[in-house]
Amino acid sequence: MGRTSGAVWGRTEQQDFRSRVRGTLLGVALGDALGAPVNGLDLDAIKGAYGPEGVVDLVPAHGRRGAVTHFTQLTLFSVDGLIRAQVRRDTGAWHPPTDLHRAYRRWAATQRDWGPDERRAEDGWLAREEWLYARRDATRALLVGFGDDIMGTPQTPKNPGERGPEAAVRSAPFGLLVGWDPHLVVQLAVECAAQTHGHPVACLTAGAYAAVVHALARGDSLDGAVQRTLALLAQRPGHEAVSDALQHALGAVRQGMPTPARVEELAGQGSAEGVLAVAVYCAYVGEDVRHGLCLAVNQSGPSGAAGALTGGLLGALHGETALPPAWLAELEGRPTVLALADDFAMEMTQGPALHGPAGSSPGWLARYPRA
């Protein structure tokens, strides 16, 4: 694709982009929903509960089949923040990390309030979606990181010892900024990761994941996307742990039939770079989306994060039509995910017509206020 944000999009390009945006966001949600019931269980416990093959279909969690967790919730607020940043750019206020932090603070409100405050029109439409007002296993690092107005930065990060994968999972939407230079995509993901997961490896893993999604959304192959990401990482100090994890994943692809033991070995202690390695590996070796996601979650490591990361890669690679329809039919919040995906695609391809100098859509600005 390789375009700038001001370039003219053809209809075929717009349709392909929208399919990849939908695929990425729905893929994250499906992987999250598949992994949610078994997150934190070891493989023996998973097999004991669901049979010798483990989880092969959506099963109940949080009171229903297809339930999603904070991984999907925060991914949606990442999209909301990116759209709001684009809209606010017209005012001359252009600092996306700040807009993302405000979006994540709106997510934090869903974790402590009973429901949306209809008086706060400046919150926009996503924060008024009642189904999002549910605490779904959010970690302490997330609640602390977004617990006040102070924004963590790479220079002064929140939770500087936190190395978990949560920041990486919410970074898939940054990769959908296909008009951006990949270096800037990595930097934005790193800066936003520092708001909750301040360990340099966790931040750089978020940047690496966004870079892989970015290349896939531009039409690259998975191998090409990983190689491009390794080249980007090589230019950054302290990249070795993340680069080694990606190389480890590539090496595992050549080691024969995939097994849960191989997935667990890649995951290691469940830190961000290990879970990214799992996602890359499962996206490589999966026979289709369903198989790749099942491989990612049926292991003793962090099943939810692994499923969500894998789903984002497969959705960006193949588009929405490759996702299992039966799973999509039961996915919690699917109408919201689709509406937000289509809004993002419209903003990125036709934003100037919605809120540019020549005119603006009052309806759009009500959905994504400049305030």
Sequence and secondary structure as in RCSB ss.txt:
>XXXX:A:sequence
MGRTSGAVWGRTEQQDFRSRVRGTLLGVALGDALGAPVNGLDLDAIKGAYGPEGVVDLVPAHGRRGAVTHFTQLT
LFSVDGLIRAQVRRDTGAWHPPTDLHRAYRRWAATQRDWGPDERRAEDGWLAREEWLYARRDATRALLVGFGDDI
MGTPQTPKNPGERGPEAAVRSAPFGLLVGWDPHLVVQLAVECAAQTHGHPVACLTAGAYAAVVHALARGDSLDGA
VQRTLALLAQRPGHEAVSDALQHALGAVRQGMPTPARVEELAGQGSAEGVLAVAVYCAYVGEDVRHGLCLAVNQS
GPSGAAGALTGGLLGALHGETALPPAWLAELEGRPTVLALADDFAMEMTQGPALHGPAGSSPGWLARYPRA
>XXXX:A:secstr
    TTS   HHHHHHHHHHHHHHHHHHHHHHHHHGGGTT  HHHHHHHH TT   S  EETTEET   HHHHHH
HHHHHHHHHHHHHGGGT   HHHHHHHHHHHHHHHTTSSS  TT GGGTTGGG GGG S     HHHHHHTSSS 
   SSS SSTT   SHHHHTTHHHHT TTS HHHHHHHHHHHHTTT  SHHHHHHHHHHHHHHHHHHTT  HHHH
HHHHHHHHTTSTT HHHHHHHHHHHHHHTSSS  HHHHHHHHTTS HHHHHHHHHHHHHH SSHHHHHHHHHSSS
S HHHHHHHHHHHHHHHH GGGS HHHHHH TTHHHHHHHHHHHHHHHHHHHHHHSTT   HHHHHHS   
